[in-house]
Amino acid sequence: MTTMTITRKFQVSIPKEVREKLHLKIGQKIVLVAKGGIIYLIPQRPLASYKGFIKIKAATAVRECEDR
């Protein structure tokens, strides 16, 4: 488990091992979500990075109206 320290200006630094593991870049946006006493830091990714994430069936596999 990695720990971070909050500075006097309420800032934190993400440790190098975490930045490398998540491939974080300088200037990248991170969404902060606080829920149930837990803070989640979620990196925003460009929409293009999700290309091919969901497999879609070919159009030939769609049923015709009379088959429904």
mmJSON file of the N, C-alpha and C atoms, coordinates in Angstrom:
{"data_MODEL":{"atom_site":{
"group_PDB":["ATOM","ATOM","ATOM","ATOM","ATOM","ATOM","ATOM","ATOM","ATOM","ATOM","ATOM","ATOM","ATOM","ATOM","ATOM","ATOM","ATOM","ATOM","ATOM","ATOM","ATOM","ATOM","ATOM","ATOM","ATOM","ATOM","ATOM","ATOM","ATOM","ATOM","ATOM","ATOM","ATOM","ATOM","ATOM","ATOM","ATOM","ATOM","ATOM","ATOM","ATOM","ATOM","ATOM","ATOM","ATOM","ATOM","ATOM","ATOM","ATOM","ATOM","ATOM","ATOM","ATOM","ATOM","ATOM","ATOM","ATOM","ATOM","ATOM","ATOM","ATOM","ATOM","ATOM","ATOM","ATOM","ATOM","ATOM","ATOM","ATOM","ATOM","ATOM","ATOM","ATOM","ATOM","ATOM","ATOM","ATOM","ATOM","ATOM","ATOM","ATOM","ATOM","ATOM","ATOM","ATOM","ATOM","ATOM","ATOM","ATOM","ATOM","ATOM","ATOM","ATOM","ATOM","ATOM","ATOM","ATOM","ATOM","ATOM","ATOM","ATOM","ATOM","ATOM","ATOM","ATOM","ATOM","ATOM","ATOM","ATOM","ATOM","ATOM","ATOM","ATOM","ATOM","ATOM","ATOM","ATOM","ATOM","ATOM","ATOM","ATOM","ATOM","ATOM","ATOM","ATOM","ATOM","ATOM","ATOM","ATOM","ATOM","ATOM","ATOM","ATOM","ATOM","ATOM","ATOM","ATOM","ATOM","ATOM","ATOM","ATOM","ATOM","ATOM","ATOM","ATOM","ATOM","ATOM","ATOM","ATOM","ATOM","ATOM","ATOM","ATOM","ATOM","ATOM","ATOM","ATOM","ATOM","ATOM","ATOM","ATOM","ATOM","ATOM","ATOM","ATOM","ATOM","ATOM","ATOM","ATOM","ATOM","ATOM","ATOM","ATOM","ATOM","ATOM","ATOM","ATOM","ATOM","ATOM","ATOM","ATOM","ATOM","ATOM","ATOM","ATOM","ATOM","ATOM","ATOM","ATOM","ATOM","ATOM","ATOM","ATOM","ATOM","ATOM","ATOM","ATOM","ATOM","ATOM","ATOM","ATOM","ATOM","ATOM","ATOM"],
"id":[1,2,3,4,5,6,7,8,9,10,11,12,13,14,15,16,17,18,19,20,21,22,23,24,25,26,27,28,29,30,31,32,33,34,35,36,37,38,39,40,41,42,43,44,45,46,47,48,49,50,51,52,53,54,55,56,57,58,59,60,61,62,63,64,65,66,67,68,69,70,71,72,73,74,75,76,77,78,79,80,81,82,83,84,85,86,87,88,89,90,91,92,93,94,95,96,97,98,99,100,101,102,103,104,105,106,107,108,109,110,111,112,113,114,115,116,117,118,119,120,121,122,123,124,125,126,127,128,129,130,131,132,133,134,135,136,137,138,139,140,141,142,143,144,145,146,147,148,149,150,151,152,153,154,155,156,157,158,159,160,161,162,163,164,165,166,167,168,169,170,171,172,173,174,175,176,177,178,179,180,181,182,183,184,185,186,187,188,189,190,191,192,193,194,195,196,197,198,199,200,201,202,203,204],
"type_symbol":["N","C","C","N","C","C","N","C","C","N","C","C","N","C","C","N","C","C","N","C","C","N","C","C","N","C","C","N","C","C","N","C","C","N","C","C","N","C","C","N","C","C","N","C","C","N","C","C","N","C","C","N","C","C","N","C","C","N","C","C","N","C","C","N","C","C","N","C","C","N","C","C","N","C","C","N","C","C","N","C","C","N","C","C","N","C","C","N","C","C","N","C","C","N","C","C","N","C","C","N","C","C","N","C","C","N","C","C","N","C","C","N","C","C","N","C","C","N","C","C","N","C","C","N","C","C","N","C","C","N","C","C","N","C","C","N","C","C","N","C","C","N","C","C","N","C","C","N","C","C","N","C","C","N","C","C","N","C","C","N","C","C","N","C","C","N","C","C","N","C","C","N","C","C","N","C","C","N","C","C","N","C","C","N","C","C","N","C","C","N","C","C","N","C","C","N","C","C","N","C","C","N","C","C"],
"label_atom_id":["N","CA","C","N","CA","C","N","CA","C","N","CA","C","N","CA","C","N","CA","C","N","CA","C","N","CA","C","N","CA","C","N","CA","C","N","CA","C","N","CA","C","N","CA","C","N","CA","C","N","CA","C","N","CA","C","N","CA","C","N","CA","C","N","CA","C","N","CA","C","N","CA","C","N","CA","C","N","CA","C","N","CA","C","N","CA","C","N","CA","C","N","CA","C","N","CA","C","N","CA","C","N","CA","C","N","CA","C","N","CA","C","N","CA","C","N","CA","C","N","CA","C","N","CA","C","N","CA","C","N","CA","C","N","CA","C","N","CA","C","N","CA","C","N","CA","C","N","CA","C","N","CA","C","N","CA","C","N","CA","C","N","CA","C","N","CA","C","N","CA","C","N","CA","C","N","CA","C","N","CA","C","N","CA","C","N","CA","C","N","CA","C","N","CA","C","N","CA","C","N","CA","C","N","CA","C","N","CA","C","N","CA","C","N","CA","C","N","CA","C","N","CA","C","N","CA","C","N","CA","C","N","CA","C","N","CA","C"],
"label_alt_id":[null,null,null,null,null,null,null,null,null,null,null,null,null,null,null,null,null,null,null,null,null,null,null,null,null,null,null,null,null,null,null,null,null,null,null,null,null,null,null,null,null,null,null,null,null,null,null,null,null,null,null,null,null,null,null,null,null,null,null,null,null,null,null,null,null,null,null,null,null,null,null,null,null,null,null,null,null,null,null,null,null,null,null,null,null,null,null,null,null,null,null,null,null,null,null,null,null,null,null,null,null,null,null,null,null,null,null,null,null,null,null,null,null,null,null,null,null,null,null,null,null,null,null,null,null,null,null,null,null,null,null,null,null,null,null,null,null,null,null,null,null,null,null,null,null,null,null,null,null,null,null,null,null,null,null,null,null,null,null,null,null,null,null,null,null,null,null,null,null,null,null,null,null,null,null,null,null,null,null,null,null,null,null,null,null,null,null,null,null,null,null,null,null,null,null,null,null,null,null,null,null,null,null,null],
"label_comp_id":["MET","MET","MET","THR","THR","THR","THR","THR","THR","MET","MET","MET","THR","THR","THR","ILE","ILE","ILE","THR","THR","THR","ARG","ARG","ARG","LYS","LYS","LYS","PHE","PHE","PHE","GLN","GLN","GLN","VAL","VAL","VAL","SER","SER","SER","ILE","ILE","ILE","PRO","PRO","PRO","LYS","LYS","LYS","GLU","GLU","GLU","VAL","VAL","VAL","ARG","ARG","ARG","GLU","GLU","GLU","LYS","LYS","LYS","LEU","LEU","LEU","HIS","HIS","HIS","LEU","LEU","LEU","LYS","LYS","LYS","ILE","ILE","ILE","GLY","GLY","GLY","GLN","GLN","GLN","LYS","LYS","LYS","ILE","ILE","ILE","VAL","VAL","VAL","LEU","LEU","LEU","VAL","VAL","VAL","ALA","ALA","ALA","LYS","LYS","LYS","GLY","GLY","GLY","GLY","GLY","GLY","ILE","ILE","ILE","ILE","ILE","ILE","TYR","TYR","TYR","LEU","LEU","LEU","ILE","ILE","ILE","PRO","PRO","PRO","GLN","GLN","GLN","ARG","ARG","ARG","PRO","PRO","PRO","LEU","LEU","LEU","ALA","ALA","ALA","SER","SER","SER","TYR","TYR","TYR","LYS","LYS","LYS","GLY","GLY","GLY","PHE","PHE","PHE","ILE","ILE","ILE","LYS","LYS","LYS","ILE","ILE","ILE","LYS","LYS","LYS","ALA","ALA","ALA","ALA","ALA","ALA","THR","THR","THR","ALA","ALA","ALA","VAL","VAL","VAL","ARG","ARG","ARG","GLU","GLU","GLU","CYS","CYS","CYS","GLU","GLU","GLU","ASP","ASP","ASP","ARG","ARG","ARG"],
"label_asym_id":["A","A","A","A","A","A","A","A","A","A","A","A","A","A","A","A","A","A","A","A","A","A","A","A","A","A","A","A","A","A","A","A","A","A","A","A","A","A","A","A","A","A","A","A","A","A","A","A","A","A","A","A","A","A","A","A","A","A","A","A","A","A","A","A","A","A","A","A","A","A","A","A","A","A","A","A","A","A","A","A","A","A","A","A","A","A","A","A","A","A","A","A","A","A","A","A","A","A","A","A","A","A","A","A","A","A","A","A","A","A","A","A","A","A","A","A","A","A","A","A","A","A","A","A","A","A","A","A","A","A","A","A","A","A","A","A","A","A","A","A","A","A","A","A","A","A","A","A","A","A","A","A","A","A","A","A","A","A","A","A","A","A","A","A","A","A","A","A","A","A","A","A","A","A","A","A","A","A","A","A","A","A","A","A","A","A","A","A","A","A","A","A","A","A","A","A","A","A","A","A","A","A","A","A"],
"label_entity_id":["1","1","1","1","1","1","1","1","1","1","1","1","1","1","1","1","1","1","1","1","1","1","1","1","1","1","1","1","1","1","1","1","1","1","1","1","1","1","1","1","1","1","1","1","1","1","1","1","1","1","1","1","1","1","1","1","1","1","1","1","1","1","1","1","1","1","1","1","1","1","1","1","1","1","1","1","1","1","1","1","1","1","1","1","1","1","1","1","1","1","1","1","1","1","1","1","1","1","1","1","1","1","1","1","1","1","1","1","1","1","1","1","1","1","1","1","1","1","1","1","1","1","1","1","1","1","1","1","1","1","1","1","1","1","1","1","1","1","1","1","1","1","1","1","1","1","1","1","1","1","1","1","1","1","1","1","1","1","1","1","1","1","1","1","1","1","1","1","1","1","1","1","1","1","1","1","1","1","1","1","1","1","1","1","1","1","1","1","1","1","1","1","1","1","1","1","1","1","1","1","1","1","1","1"],
"label_seq_id":[1,1,1,2,2,2,3,3,3,4,4,4,5,5,5,6,6,6,7,7,7,8,8,8,9,9,9,10,10,10,11,11,11,12,12,12,13,13,13,14,14,14,15,15,15,16,16,16,17,17,17,18,18,18,19,19,19,20,20,20,21,21,21,22,22,22,23,23,23,24,24,24,25,25,25,26,26,26,27,27,27,28,28,28,29,29,29,30,30,30,31,31,31,32,32,32,33,33,33,34,34,34,35,35,35,36,36,36,37,37,37,38,38,38,39,39,39,40,40,40,41,41,41,42,42,42,43,43,43,44,44,44,45,45,45,46,46,46,47,47,47,48,48,48,49,49,49,50,50,50,51,51,51,52,52,52,53,53,53,54,54,54,55,55,55,56,56,56,57,57,57,58,58,58,59,59,59,60,60,60,61,61,61,62,62,62,63,63,63,64,64,64,65,65,65,66,66,66,67,67,67,68,68,68],
"pdbx_PDB_ins_code":[null,null,null,null,null,null,null,null,null,null,null,null,null,null,null,null,null,null,null,null,null,null,null,null,null,null,null,null,null,null,null,null,null,null,null,null,null,null,null,null,null,null,null,null,null,null,null,null,null,null,null,null,null,null,null,null,null,null,null,null,null,null,null,null,null,null,null,null,null,null,null,null,null,null,null,null,null,null,null,null,null,null,null,null,null,null,null,null,null,null,null,null,null,null,null,null,null,null,null,null,null,null,null,null,null,null,null,null,null,null,null,null,null,null,null,null,null,null,null,null,null,null,null,null,null,null,null,null,null,null,null,null,null,null,null,null,null,null,null,null,null,null,null,null,null,null,null,null,null,null,null,null,null,null,null,null,null,null,null,null,null,null,null,null,null,null,null,null,null,null,null,null,null,null,null,null,null,null,null,null,null,null,null,null,null,null,null,null,null,null,null,null,null,null,null,null,null,null,null,null,null,null,null,null],
"Cartn_x":[0.848,0.0,0.901,0.542,1.305,0.584,1.332,0.722,1.181,0.345,0.667,0.472,1.144,1.026,0.376,-0.562,-1.224,-0.354,-0.046,0.774,-0.081,0.557,-0.168,-1.186,-0.944,-1.87,-2.884,-2.978,-3.888,-3.624,-2.36,-1.962,-1.345,-1.434,-0.792,-0.034,0.986,1.741,1.481,1.265,1.048,2.424,2.694,4.007,4.346,5.634,6.135,5.646,5.665,5.249,3.794,2.943,1.531,1.376,2.092,2.039,2.457,3.513,3.994,3.03,2.481,1.554,0.289,-0.197,-1.429,-1.171,0.106,0.501,-0.058,0.07,-0.408,0.574,0.044,0.856,0.723,1.704,1.659,0.476,-0.304,-1.449,-2.718,-2.647,-3.83,-4.815,-6.091,-7.146,-7.474,-7.768,-8.169,-9.455,-10.448,-11.719,-11.606,-12.028,-12.002,-13.43,-13.67,-14.995,-14.855,-15.632,-15.641,-16.949,-16.858,-18.053,-17.811,-18.649,-18.562,-17.236,-16.627,-15.374,-14.152,-14.342,-13.243,-13.102,-11.863,-11.595,-11.088,-11.768,-11.369,-10.775,-9.621,-8.996,-9.078,-9.842,-10.098,-9.506,-8.488,-7.895,-8.855,-8.97,-9.766,-8.919,-9.51,-8.824,-9.518,-8.75,-9.383,-10.338,-11.414,-12.411,-11.8,-10.83,-10.187,-9.471,-9.069,-8.357,-9.27,-10.591,-11.543,-11.939,-11.314,-11.625,-11.372,-12.364,-12.259,-12.534,-12.943,-13.196,-14.417,-15.452,-16.688,-16.807,-17.047,-17.223,-18.682,-18.879,-20.225,-20.392,-21.565,-21.833,-21.953,-21.635,-21.734,-23.192,-23.412,-24.763,-25.535,-24.861,-25.539,-26.159,-25.72,-26.247,-27.532,-27.936,-29.16,-30.358,-31.34,-32.547,-33.434,-34.137,-35.1,-36.362,-37.16,-38.382,-39.315,-39.458,-40.392,-39.894,-38.593,-38.03,-38.209,-38.609,-38.719,-39.972],
"Cartn_y":[-1.164,0.0,1.238,2.206,3.432,4.539,5.368,6.479,7.809,8.832,10.19,11.103,12.239,13.212,14.475,15.026,16.27,17.434,18.374,19.535,20.601,21.692,22.797,23.434,23.313,23.857,22.797,21.711,20.599,19.972,19.846,19.202,17.845,16.937,15.63,15.339,14.517,14.067,12.586,12.182,10.776,10.118,9.083,8.432,7.898,7.863,7.462,6.076,5.13,3.764,3.71,4.535,4.578,5.275,6.391,7.115,6.21,5.44,4.552,3.397,2.847,1.722,2.135,3.359,3.839,4.654,4.816,5.579,6.999,7.666,9.042,10.0,11.055,12.043,13.404,14.275,15.634,16.367,17.038,17.803,16.991,15.68,14.832,15.158,15.159,15.441,14.18,14.379,13.283,13.691,12.808,13.056,12.551,13.362,12.987,12.717,11.531,11.147,10.746,11.388,11.042,10.333,9.099,8.311,7.419,7.544,6.672,6.763,7.954,8.127,7.679,7.353,6.913,7.898,8.239,9.141,8.297,8.418,7.732,8.76,8.47,9.308,8.536,9.074,8.366,9.156,8.622,9.355,9.427,10.632,10.781,10.332,9.608,9.119,9.686,9.935,10.394,9.32,9.751,8.818,7.837,8.288,7.427,6.233,6.35,5.25,4.057,4.251,3.166,2.44,2.795,2.157,0.657,-0.13,-1.583,-2.168,-1.346,-1.795,-2.711,-2.395,-3.173,-3.904,-5.173,-5.967,-5.866,-5.517,-5.391,-6.454,-7.093,-8.112,-7.463,-8.221,-7.728,-7.44,-6.538,-6.165,-7.354,-8.362,-9.545,-10.382,-10.191,-10.968,-10.371,-9.19,-8.548,-9.244,-9.515,-10.196,-9.262,-9.818,-9.058,-8.839,-7.858,-7.501,-8.714,-9.533,-10.657,-11.757,-11.762,-12.763,-12.379,-11.16,-10.706,-11.154],
"Cartn_z":[0.0,0.0,0.0,-0.834,-0.946,-0.199,0.494,1.228,0.637,0.838,0.41,1.616,1.604,2.678,2.139,2.899,2.516,2.992,2.074,2.428,3.11,3.543,4.169,3.226,1.927,0.931,0.478,1.215,0.931,-0.439,-0.798,-2.039,-1.733,-2.691,-2.564,-3.858,-3.77,-4.935,-5.129,-6.374,-6.683,-6.82,-6.045,-6.088,-7.478,-7.775,-9.09,-9.495,-8.567,-8.898,-9.356,-8.767,-9.154,-10.51,-10.694,-11.984,-13.133,-12.929,-13.985,-14.238,-13.188,-13.327,-14.084,-13.837,-14.477,-15.732,-16.099,-17.296,-17.258,-16.114,-15.967,-16.62,-17.198,-17.899,-17.216,-17.426,-16.89,-17.52,-16.709,-17.194,-17.355,-17.127,-17.262,-16.145,-16.466,-15.488,-14.7,-13.419,-12.547,-11.843,-11.869,-11.202,-9.766,-8.814,-7.406,-6.964,-6.401,-5.919,-4.458,-3.586,-2.166,-1.853,-1.363,-1.081,0.121,1.116,2.286,3.022,3.083,3.79,3.0,1.723,0.862,-0.291,-0.639,-1.757,-2.922,-4.056,-5.279,-6.236,-6.802,-7.818,-9.13,-10.083,-11.332,-12.492,-13.168,-14.286,-15.465,-16.049,-17.259,-18.435,-19.329,-20.511,-21.75,-22.81,-24.05,-24.581,-25.174,-25.691,-26.686,-27.458,-28.46,-27.819,-26.556,-25.904,-25.618,-25.716,-25.47,-26.754,-27.884,-29.162,-29.063,-29.449,-29.393,-28.028,-27.075,-25.709,-25.643,-26.436,-26.433,-27.765,-27.698,-28.907,-29.347,-30.609,-31.162,-32.237,-32.243,-33.254,-34.618,-35.643,-37.011,-37.354,-38.284,-38.69,-39.232,-39.757,-40.294,-39.183,-37.951,-36.836,-36.265,-36.737,-36.245,-36.846,-35.999,-36.48,-37.296,-38.216,-39.007,-38.193,-38.594,-37.865,-37.71,-38.773,-38.678,-37.743,-37.409,-36.503,-35.033,-34.771,-33.369,-32.716],
"occupancy":[1.0,1.0,1.0,1.0,1.0,1.0,1.0,1.0,1.0,1.0,1.0,1.0,1.0,1.0,1.0,1.0,1.0,1.0,1.0,1.0,1.0,1.0,1.0,1.0,1.0,1.0,1.0,1.0,1.0,1.0,1.0,1.0,1.0,1.0,1.0,1.0,1.0,1.0,1.0,1.0,1.0,1.0,1.0,1.0,1.0,1.0,1.0,1.0,1.0,1.0,1.0,1.0,1.0,1.0,1.0,1.0,1.0,1.0,1.0,1.0,1.0,1.0,1.0,1.0,1.0,1.0,1.0,1.0,1.0,1.0,1.0,1.0,1.0,1.0,1.0,1.0,1.0,1.0,1.0,1.0,1.0,1.0,1.0,1.0,1.0,1.0,1.0,1.0,1.0,1.0,1.0,1.0,1.0,1.0,1.0,1.0,1.0,1.0,1.0,1.0,1.0,1.0,1.0,1.0,1.0,1.0,1.0,1.0,1.0,1.0,1.0,1.0,1.0,1.0,1.0,1.0,1.0,1.0,1.0,1.0,1.0,1.0,1.0,1.0,1.0,1.0,1.0,1.0,1.0,1.0,1.0,1.0,1.0,1.0,1.0,1.0,1.0,1.0,1.0,1.0,1.0,1.0,1.0,1.0,1.0,1.0,1.0,1.0,1.0,1.0,1.0,1.0,1.0,1.0,1.0,1.0,1.0,1.0,1.0,1.0,1.0,1.0,1.0,1.0,1.0,1.0,1.0,1.0,1.0,1.0,1.0,1.0,1.0,1.0,1.0,1.0,1.0,1.0,1.0,1.0,1.0,1.0,1.0,1.0,1.0,1.0,1.0,1.0,1.0,1.0,1.0,1.0,1.0,1.0,1.0,1.0,1.0,1.0,1.0,1.0,1.0,1.0,1.0,1.0],
"B_iso_or_equiv":[0.0,0.0,0.0,0.0,0.0,0.0,0.0,0.0,0.0,0.0,0.0,0.0,0.0,0.0,0.0,0.0,0.0,0.0,0.0,0.0,0.0,0.0,0.0,0.0,0.0,0.0,0.0,0.0,0.0,0.0,0.0,0.0,0.0,0.0,0.0,0.0,0.0,0.0,0.0,0.0,0.0,0.0,0.0,0.0,0.0,0.0,0.0,0.0,0.0,0.0,0.0,0.0,0.0,0.0,0.0,0.0,0.0,0.0,0.0,0.0,0.0,0.0,0.0,0.0,0.0,0.0,0.0,0.0,0.0,0.0,0.0,0.0,0.0,0.0,0.0,0.0,0.0,0.0,0.0,0.0,0.0,0.0,0.0,0.0,0.0,0.0,0.0,0.0,0.0,0.0,0.0,0.0,0.0,0.0,0.0,0.0,0.0,0.0,0.0,0.0,0.0,0.0,0.0,0.0,0.0,0.0,0.0,0.0,0.0,0.0,0.0,0.0,0.0,0.0,0.0,0.0,0.0,0.0,0.0,0.0,0.0,0.0,0.0,0.0,0.0,0.0,0.0,0.0,0.0,0.0,0.0,0.0,0.0,0.0,0.0,0.0,0.0,0.0,0.0,0.0,0.0,0.0,0.0,0.0,0.0,0.0,0.0,0.0,0.0,0.0,0.0,0.0,0.0,0.0,0.0,0.0,0.0,0.0,0.0,0.0,0.0,0.0,0.0,0.0,0.0,0.0,0.0,0.0,0.0,0.0,0.0,0.0,0.0,0.0,0.0,0.0,0.0,0.0,0.0,0.0,0.0,0.0,0.0,0.0,0.0,0.0,0.0,0.0,0.0,0.0,0.0,0.0,0.0,0.0,0.0,0.0,0.0,0.0,0.0,0.0,0.0,0.0,0.0,0.0],
"pdbx_formal_charge":[null,null,null,null,null,null,null,null,null,null,null,null,null,null,null,null,null,null,null,null,null,null,null,null,null,null,null,null,null,null,null,null,null,null,null,null,null,null,null,null,null,null,null,null,null,null,null,null,null,null,null,null,null,null,null,null,null,null,null,null,null,null,null,null,null,null,null,null,null,null,null,null,null,null,null,null,null,null,null,null,null,null,null,null,null,null,null,null,null,null,null,null,null,null,null,null,null,null,null,null,null,null,null,null,null,null,null,null,null,null,null,null,null,null,null,null,null,null,null,null,null,null,null,null,null,null,null,null,null,null,null,null,null,null,null,null,null,null,null,null,null,null,null,null,null,null,null,null,null,null,null,null,null,null,null,null,null,null,null,null,null,null,null,null,null,null,null,null,null,null,null,null,null,null,null,null,null,null,null,null,null,null,null,null,null,null,null,null,null,null,null,null,null,null,null,null,null,null,null,null,null,null,null,null],
"auth_seq_id":[1,1,1,2,2,2,3,3,3,4,4,4,5,5,5,6,6,6,7,7,7,8,8,8,9,9,9,10,10,10,11,11,11,12,12,12,13,13,13,14,14,14,15,15,15,16,16,16,17,17,17,18,18,18,19,19,19,20,20,20,21,21,21,22,22,22,23,23,23,24,24,24,25,25,25,26,26,26,27,27,27,28,28,28,29,29,29,30,30,30,31,31,31,32,32,32,33,33,33,34,34,34,35,35,35,36,36,36,37,37,37,38,38,38,39,39,39,40,40,40,41,41,41,42,42,42,43,43,43,44,44,44,45,45,45,46,46,46,47,47,47,48,48,48,49,49,49,50,50,50,51,51,51,52,52,52,53,53,53,54,54,54,55,55,55,56,56,56,57,57,57,58,58,58,59,59,59,60,60,60,61,61,61,62,62,62,63,63,63,64,64,64,65,65,65,66,66,66,67,67,67,68,68,68],
"auth_comp_id":["MET","MET","MET","THR","THR","THR","THR","THR","THR","MET","MET","MET","THR","THR","THR","ILE","ILE","ILE","THR","THR","THR","ARG","ARG","ARG","LYS","LYS","LYS","PHE","PHE","PHE","GLN","GLN","GLN","VAL","VAL","VAL","SER","SER","SER","ILE","ILE","ILE","PRO","PRO","PRO","LYS","LYS","LYS","GLU","GLU","GLU","VAL","VAL","VAL","ARG","ARG","ARG","GLU","GLU","GLU","LYS","LYS","LYS","LEU","LEU","LEU","HIS","HIS","HIS","LEU","LEU","LEU","LYS","LYS","LYS","ILE","ILE","ILE","GLY","GLY","GLY","GLN","GLN","GLN","LYS","LYS","LYS","ILE","ILE","ILE","VAL","VAL","VAL","LEU","LEU","LEU","VAL","VAL","VAL","ALA","ALA","ALA","LYS","LYS","LYS","GLY","GLY","GLY","GLY","GLY","GLY","ILE","ILE","ILE","ILE","ILE","ILE","TYR","TYR","TYR","LEU","LEU","LEU","ILE","ILE","ILE","PRO","PRO","PRO","GLN","GLN","GLN","ARG","ARG","ARG","PRO","PRO","PRO","LEU","LEU","LEU","ALA","ALA","ALA","SER","SER","SER","TYR","TYR","TYR","LYS","LYS","LYS","GLY","GLY","GLY","PHE","PHE","PHE","ILE","ILE","ILE","LYS","LYS","LYS","ILE","ILE","ILE","LYS","LYS","LYS","ALA","ALA","ALA","ALA","ALA","ALA","THR","THR","THR","ALA","ALA","ALA","VAL","VAL","VAL","ARG","ARG","ARG","GLU","GLU","GLU","CYS","CYS","CYS","GLU","GLU","GLU","ASP","ASP","ASP","ARG","ARG","ARG"],
"auth_asym_id":["A","A","A","A","A","A","A","A","A","A","A","A","A","A","A","A","A","A","A","A","A","A","A","A","A","A","A","A","A","A","A","A","A","A","A","A","A","A","A","A","A","A","A","A","A","A","A","A","A","A","A","A","A","A","A","A","A","A","A","A","A","A","A","A","A","A","A","A","A","A","A","A","A","A","A","A","A","A","A","A","A","A","A","A","A","A","A","A","A","A","A","A","A","A","A","A","A","A","A","A","A","A","A","A","A","A","A","A","A","A","A","A","A","A","A","A","A","A","A","A","A","A","A","A","A","A","A","A","A","A","A","A","A","A","A","A","A","A","A","A","A","A","A","A","A","A","A","A","A","A","A","A","A","A","A","A","A","A","A","A","A","A","A","A","A","A","A","A","A","A","A","A","A","A","A","A","A","A","A","A","A","A","A","A","A","A","A","A","A","A","A","A","A","A","A","A","A","A","A","A","A","A","A","A"],
"auth_atom_id":["N","CA","C","N","CA","C","N","CA","C","N","CA","C","N","CA","C","N","CA","C","N","CA","C","N","CA","C","N","CA","C","N","CA","C","N","CA","C","N","CA","C","N","CA","C","N","CA","C","N","CA","C","N","CA","C","N","CA","C","N","CA","C","N","CA","C","N","CA","C","N","CA","C","N","CA","C","N","CA","C","N","CA","C","N","CA","C","N","CA","C","N","CA","C","N","CA","C","N","CA","C","N","CA","C","N","CA","C","N","CA","C","N","CA","C","N","CA","C","N","CA","C","N","CA","C","N","CA","C","N","CA","C","N","CA","C","N","CA","C","N","CA","C","N","CA","C","N","CA","C","N","CA","C","N","CA","C","N","CA","C","N","CA","C","N","CA","C","N","CA","C","N","CA","C","N","CA","C","N","CA","C","N","CA","C","N","CA","C","N","CA","C","N","CA","C","N","CA","C","N","CA","C","N","CA","C","N","CA","C","N","CA","C","N","CA","C","N","CA","C","N","CA","C","N","CA","C","N","CA","C","N","CA","C","N","CA","C"],
"pdbx_PDB_model_num":[1,1,1,1,1,1,1,1,1,1,1,1,1,1,1,1,1,1,1,1,1,1,1,1,1,1,1,1,1,1,1,1,1,1,1,1,1,1,1,1,1,1,1,1,1,1,1,1,1,1,1,1,1,1,1,1,1,1,1,1,1,1,1,1,1,1,1,1,1,1,1,1,1,1,1,1,1,1,1,1,1,1,1,1,1,1,1,1,1,1,1,1,1,1,1,1,1,1,1,1,1,1,1,1,1,1,1,1,1,1,1,1,1,1,1,1,1,1,1,1,1,1,1,1,1,1,1,1,1,1,1,1,1,1,1,1,1,1,1,1,1,1,1,1,1,1,1,1,1,1,1,1,1,1,1,1,1,1,1,1,1,1,1,1,1,1,1,1,1,1,1,1,1,1,1,1,1,1,1,1,1,1,1,1,1,1,1,1,1,1,1,1,1,1,1,1,1,1,1,1,1,1,1,1]
}}}
